[in-house]
Amino acid sequence: MPRELLWAIIFGLAITVVALWPLQYPYGQAPENNPQEQTENSVGRDRFAREAPSSPINTAHKQQAEPRRDDTPEVTFLGIKPGEWLLGVVTWMLWWATVRLVTEGKRASDQIIKETRRIGEAQTRAYVSVTAANIEYVFNANTPLVSFVPHNSGQSPAQNFLWNIIFQYPAPEINREVSFNPNWLHETGISIPANSAAPPESAIVPDMNAKQDIEPKRLPSTVVRAKIEFRFTDVFDQDWFGEAYFAGLIEKNVDRWSGSLSPMPKPRDWDRVRKV
C-alpha cells in the first residue's frame, strides 16, 4: 500500500473523530463536574421540590430573557474552516495515491506482457547450431575443403541463413589464417525448417594449400583449426549470430594429406594468428 494512501486513511479517521465529537463542547473540551457542587445542587432541588407549589411555572419569559451562548466565533484560514482544509488535504492524498496505484499497476502489467512475449518468442523462435564439421584435401590432396551441417532445433524456420569459414594453420612455423568469404553478410541465405537439418554446406579454401604452406616447413603433421560463423533471421524479424570452433590434426600419408575436426571452445590464441 502506498504511503500516501496510508496517510490519507489516517487523516480520514482524524476527520471522522472531529466530526463526531459533540458540537456543544467547542475545541474538544468537555465540561468539568465538581462533586461538591453536584451534591449541593441535588439538595437544593429536593428542598425546592417540597416547598414549591404544584402549579406549573412559566419559564418562557426567562428563556427569552437569557441570551444565547452558542455564538462562539468560528476559526478560519483564508475563509476556509480547518475541517475543510483537512478534507481537501485528504482528498488530494487519496487522488495522488490512486494515481500511483494506477501507474504502478500499468507498469506491472506492461512488464508482465513484455515478459510473456519474451518467453513466447523464446519458445517459438529458431535455434541454429553447428555441432560437427569435416575436413578433406582435394585438388591433388593439397587444398582443404571444410564441410558442416547446420541444424535448427527451434519451433519455427530459420530464414536467410548465412555462413562463413575462417581456416587456420596455427603452428608457429606457418602461422596463417584465411577467411573464405569476407563479404558473406551481403549474400542471400537459405531457410532451414523447424526441427530440421539443412543440406551440408562446404567451402574450398584455396589460399591454404598444404603443398605451399606445410611441406616447405618439412612438417609431417600439423594442427588445423576452423571457425564457422553464421547469421539467421527468426520469424519475429530478429537477427541472430552464432559461431562454432573446430580443431584437428592432419598428416601426410605418402602423397595425400588427411585428418578430421572435432568441436572445441574458442582457443585463447585464436586472434593472434596472422591473417592473410
Summary of the structure (lengths in Angstrom):
residues: 276
radius of gyration: 47.3
end to end distance: 65.8
largest distance: 151.2
contacts: 684
relative contact order: 0.12
helix: 37%
strand: 29%
